Amino acid sequence: MTSVTTIRAAVRLWRAITACVLGFRFLLEKDVAAAERALDAIKEAVELLRFSPFSCRKALADNPFLRELIIPFGSAGYVALFEIESGRVVDVLALRHQREEDYQ
């Protein structure tokens, strides 16, 4: 059962990363190496969610399970919106650049 949960979370994470990268095509067009480093920074930061998801800030005051992970990168970084479904499942719902106003 654990492996099924891990695969499910990984698929949702990949969709979120893909959407973020596609939203910043200019980075890919301008500097492929920087885009690769951005993906590496996102993947590394998301590892925190495996053991300490409640250490991240709440996205909404009235929902302790919907949270945001700040991901440093360059002069700004990214924000990952995620939901803690249970003690073993964390779903990354969306990623955005810190300079964006909201998730798309």
Secondary structure, 3 states (H helix, E strand, C coil): CHHHHHHHHHHHHHHHHHHHHHHCHHHHHHCHHHHHHHHHHHHHHHCHHHHCHHHCEEEECCEEEEEEEEEEECCEEEEEEEEECCCCCEEEEEEEECCCCCCC
